[in-house]
Amino acid sequence: MAKYIKCGTSVFHIPSEEIMKIEAAHGSDSCTVTYISGQTVVGTISLADAAAATALVDSLYATLVQCINAGPDASGAIVNKDAIFTAVT
């Protein structure tokens, strides 16, 4: 599995291993990643509305699937998903 997933364009990088849940909230303009251990990573990101938050979460899950499919040989790579929610207004 690739080591990191990239949130947005150079916003923040988060470890991809053992991710259990990804949540984004427009009201707090944040993205929270929860791990199996219960630890969390919180990043601040500008979200236009609730639809943008949903699009961000969907894109991050898609990126996580890419990380898993990349396999262990991709360890240390950053899987880039640019323009995650720029089309959502």
C-alpha positions in Angstrom: 0.0 0.0 0.0 1.3 3.5 -0.8 2.4 5.2 2.3 0.4 8.5 2.0 -2.6 9.9 0.4 -2.7 13.6 -0.7 -5.6 15.8 0.3 -6.2 18.6 -2.2 -3.3 20.4 -3.8 -0.4 20.5 -1.3 -2.9 20.8 1.6 -1.8 17.9 3.8 -0.5 14.4 3.5 -1.8 11.6 5.7 -0.6 8.0 6.2 -2.8 5.6 4.3 -2.3 2.5 6.4 -5.0 1.4 8.8 -7.5 4.2 7.9 -10.9 3.3 9.2 -13.0 6.4 8.4 -12.7 9.8 6.6 -15.1 12.7 7.4 -15.2 16.2 6.0 -17.4 19.0 7.4 -18.3 22.2 5.7 -19.2 24.0 8.9 -15.8 23.5 10.5 -13.9 23.4 7.1 -12.0 20.3 8.3 -11.2 16.8 7.2 -10.8 14.2 9.8 -9.2 10.8 9.2 -9.7 8.1 11.9 -7.5 5.1 12.2 -8.2 1.6 13.6 -6.2 2.6 16.7 -8.6 5.5 17.4 -6.0 8.1 16.5 -7.1 10.9 14.3 -5.5 13.3 11.8 -7.4 16.6 11.3 -6.6 18.9 8.4 -8.1 22.4 7.8 -9.4 22.8 4.2 -11.7 25.3 2.6 -15.0 23.7 1.6 -17.6 25.6 -0.4 -20.6 23.7 0.9 -21.8 20.3 2.1 -21.6 18.9 -1.4 -17.9 19.9 -1.5 -17.3 18.1 1.7 -19.0 14.9 0.3 -16.9 15.2 -2.9 -13.7 15.5 -0.9 -14.5 12.4 1.2 -15.5 10.4 -2.0 -12.2 11.5 -3.7 -10.1 10.6 -0.6 -11.7 7.1 -0.5 -11.0 6.7 -4.2 -7.4 7.7 -3.5 -7.1 5.2 -0.7 -8.3 2.4 -3.0 -5.5 3.5 -5.4 -3.0 3.2 -2.5 -4.2 -0.3 -1.7 -4.1 -1.4 -5.3 -0.6 0.1 -5.7 0.6 -2.6 -3.3 3.6 -2.7 -1.0 6.1 -1.8 -3.8 4.6 1.6 -3.8 5.5 2.3 -0.2 6.6 5.9 0.3 4.8 7.1 -2.9 2.3 9.9 -2.7 -0.8 9.2 -4.7 -2.0 12.6 -6.0 -5.7 13.5 -6.5 -5.6 17.1 -7.6 -8.7 19.3 -8.0 -10.7 17.2 -5.6 -13.7 19.4 -5.2 -13.0 22.5 -7.4 -16.0 21.7 -9.6 -18.4 21.7 -6.7 -20.1 25.0 -6.0 
